[in-house]
Amino acid sequence: MEPVKVGIIGCGAISGIYCRNLGKLRPVELAACADLDFARAQACADEYGARALEVDTLLADPEIELVLNLTTPNAHFEVARAALDAGKHVYNEKPLAVEREEGRHLLDLAAEKGLLVGGAPDTFLGAGLQTCRKLIDEGAIGEPVAATAFMTCHGHESWHPAPEFYYQVGGGPMFDMGPYYLTALVSLMGAVRRATGSTRITFPTRTITSEPKRGTVIPVDVPTHVAGILDFRNGAIGTIITSFDVWAAGLPHLEIYGREGSLSAPDPNTFGGPVRVRRAGDDAWREVPLTHPYPENSRGLGVADMALALRSGGAPRAGGELAFHVLDIMHAIHEASNNGAHAELTSACARPEPMPEGGLDA
Ligand SMILES: NC(=O)c1ccc[n+]([C@@H]2O[C@H](COP(=O)([O-])OP(=O)(O)OC[C@H]3O[C@@H](n4cnc5c(N)ncnc54)[C@H](O)[C@@H]3O)[C@@H](O)[C@H]2O)c1
């Protein structure tokens, strides 16, 4: 199979791991890099053996089939729309877009043009969450009845070199970290029917303590503690908390509770384990060996899977409908808090196909 030539737009903090992995995953080849800051594109291209281009030149280059959009959230929509307009398939970092209407527009435009849209995260394609998927599908915990998902920390201004976007529209703990948890939950249990929640802003400003912006005070425009309740279409009830306001907590990352037992899933921001099961009557949790490949940081796996889908005519697992459903859920939780009522979801998506146990090369 001829590898799909990928052009990256946005060569910031997360681009390095993508570039390393694209070099290892057979269905894709990193061909070009672009950034508003050309020096970043140049540095990335030099390090990973690609061409550095201006954004418009990359979009006009007939060699590039797929644009990997690693810009900050507020640019996801414009960059993805430009890629689709230029006839390229596009895979966005999360969230798919900031507004629902933007996400919908991308899916409609892609359908009209016969192009594919995909979106991060792809951690649910890794060894840990695919093992969870297999356990649930094989009935290891019986019918899922509930789930909890917790992501608590004190924000990203202590380590990210340019953390402003985490506190602007499109950021906040739910839009930033929620996609890992929600994508994992939808992949394990299916679509969500309705959501409710409560949100708050605890600190109206944040002070950056990372370099090079140490001491800079930034405004907080979005809720930083978000608690949501999810009714899944299969009848299960999920509880999710994402927070940038918590100094310390003793909560699990992700657990699924079934009629016949419980499943402790790994951190959905990672690709590996541990995966643990405790069935009714057991007196302890049992760690389950991972059944699938990609336990290491494999960001880019979803891009490779999309490239295979592109060549074979199939559907990408980390596809646009899934990313849009997750965007819809995140908005629904915030809306429900503002309106004091449940928000019904109009979007839905099928559970993505499980990964082959032999990996993408199988
Ligand atoms: N940093 C992480 O650990 C991490 C992890 C997972 C996902 N992500 C996601 O990856 C995305 C990028 O995050 P980051 O941490 O790399 O941010 P970053 O600020 O370090 O890098 C973003 C890059 O995009 C460029 N850019 C912005 N708008 C652009 C435009 N319109 N056209 C071309 N280039 C543009 C910027 O110049 C910058 O170089 C975000 O969606 C984030 O949620 C980040």
The ligand as an SDF file (V2000), in Angstrom:
LIG
                    3D

 44 48  0  0  0  0  0  0  0  0999 V2000
    0.5960   19.8120   24.7740 N   0  0  0  0  0  0  0  0  0  0  0  0
    0.0660   18.6460   25.0700 C   0  0  0  0  0  0  0  0  0  0  0  0
    0.5230   17.8920   25.9460 O   0  0  0  0  0  0  0  0  0  0  0  0
   -1.1310   18.1590   24.2950 C   0  0  0  0  0  0  0  0  0  0  0  0
   -1.4950   16.8380   24.4780 C   0  0  0  0  0  0  0  0  0  0  0  0
   -2.5400   16.3200   23.7320 C   0  0  0  0  0  0  0  0  0  0  0  0
   -3.2170   17.1470   22.8630 C   0  0  0  0  0  0  0  0  0  0  0  0
   -2.8850   18.4420   22.7210 N   0  0  0  0  0  0  0  0  0  0  0  0
   -3.6610   19.2630   21.7930 C   0  0  0  0  0  0  0  0  0  0  0  0
   -2.8330   19.5900   20.6890 O   0  0  0  0  0  0  0  0  0  0  0  0
   -3.1880   20.8670   20.1720 C   0  0  0  0  0  0  0  0  0  0  0  0
   -1.9530   21.7440   20.1600 C   0  0  0  0  0  0  0  0  0  0  0  0
   -1.4750   21.8440   21.4740 O   0  0  0  0  0  0  0  0  0  0  0  0
    0.0330   22.2580   21.7570 P   0  0  0  0  0  0  0  0  0  0  0  0
    0.2250   22.0100   23.2090 O   0  0  0  0  0  0  0  0  0  0  0  0
    0.9510   21.6110   20.7740 O   0  0  0  0  0  0  0  0  0  0  0  0
   -0.1000   23.8310   21.4990 O   0  0  0  0  0  0  0  0  0  0  0  0
    1.0950   24.8560   21.1440 P   0  0  0  0  0  0  0  0  0  0  0  0
    0.5830   26.2080   21.4550 O   0  0  0  0  0  0  0  0  0  0  0  0
    2.3680   24.3920   21.7690 O   0  0  0  0  0  0  0  0  0  0  0  0
    1.2640   24.6920   19.5560 O   0  0  0  0  0  0  0  0  0  0  0  0
    0.2780   25.0860   18.6240 C   0  0  0  0  0  0  0  0  0  0  0  0
    0.9670   25.5340   17.3510 C   0  0  0  0  0  0  0  0  0  0  0  0
   -0.0320   25.8330   16.3810 O   0  0  0  0  0  0  0  0  0  0  0  0
    0.3550   27.0120   15.6980 C   0  0  0  0  0  0  0  0  0  0  0  0
   -0.8590   27.6360   15.1570 N   0  0  0  0  0  0  0  0  0  0  0  0
   -1.8880   28.1850   15.8610 C   0  0  0  0  0  0  0  0  0  0  0  0
   -2.8280   28.6330   15.0060 N   0  0  0  0  0  0  0  0  0  0  0  0
   -2.3950   28.3370   13.7690 C   0  0  0  0  0  0  0  0  0  0  0  0
   -2.9290   28.5510   12.4560 C   0  0  0  0  0  0  0  0  0  0  0  0
   -4.1120   29.1420   12.2810 N   0  0  0  0  0  0  0  0  0  0  0  0
   -2.2210   28.1090   11.3860 N   0  0  0  0  0  0  0  0  0  0  0  0
   -1.0130   27.5140   11.5590 C   0  0  0  0  0  0  0  0  0  0  0  0
   -0.4530   27.3030   12.7720 N   0  0  0  0  0  0  0  0  0  0  0  0
   -1.1340   27.7040   13.8560 C   0  0  0  0  0  0  0  0  0  0  0  0
    1.0600   27.8630   16.7370 C   0  0  0  0  0  0  0  0  0  0  0  0
    1.9090   28.8060   16.1360 O   0  0  0  0  0  0  0  0  0  0  0  0
    1.8020   26.8020   17.5480 C   0  0  0  0  0  0  0  0  0  0  0  0
    3.1020   26.5470   17.0320 O   0  0  0  0  0  0  0  0  0  0  0  0
   -4.3220   21.3890   21.0690 C   0  0  0  0  0  0  0  0  0  0  0  0
   -5.5480   21.1090   20.4580 O   0  0  0  0  0  0  0  0  0  0  0  0
   -4.1710   20.5670   22.3430 C   0  0  0  0  0  0  0  0  0  0  0  0
   -5.4250   20.3840   22.9700 O   0  0  0  0  0  0  0  0  0  0  0  0
   -1.8210   18.9650   23.3970 C   0  0  0  0  0  0  0  0  0  0  0  0
  1  2  1  0
  2  3  2  0
  2  4  1  0
  4  5  1  0
  4 44  2  0
  5  6  2  0
  6  7  1  0
  7  8  2  0
  8  9  1  0
  8 44  1  0
  9 10  1  0
  9 42  1  0
 10 11  1  0
 11 12  1  0
 11 40  1  0
 12 13  1  0
 13 14  1  0
 14 15  2  0
 14 16  1  0
 14 17  1  0
 17 18  1  0
 18 19  2  0
 18 20  1  0
 18 21  1  0
 21 22  1  0
 22 23  1  0
 23 24  1  0
 23 38  1  0
 24 25  1  0
 25 26  1  0
 25 36  1  0
 26 27  1  0
 26 35  1  0
 27 28  2  0
 28 29  1  0
 29 30  1  0
 29 35  2  0
 30 31  1  0
 30 32  2  0
 32 33  1  0
 33 34  2  0
 34 35  1  0
 36 37  1  0
 36 38  1  0
 38 39  1  0
 40 41  1  0
 40 42  1  0
 42 43  1  0
M  CHG  2   8   1  16  -1
M  END
$$$$
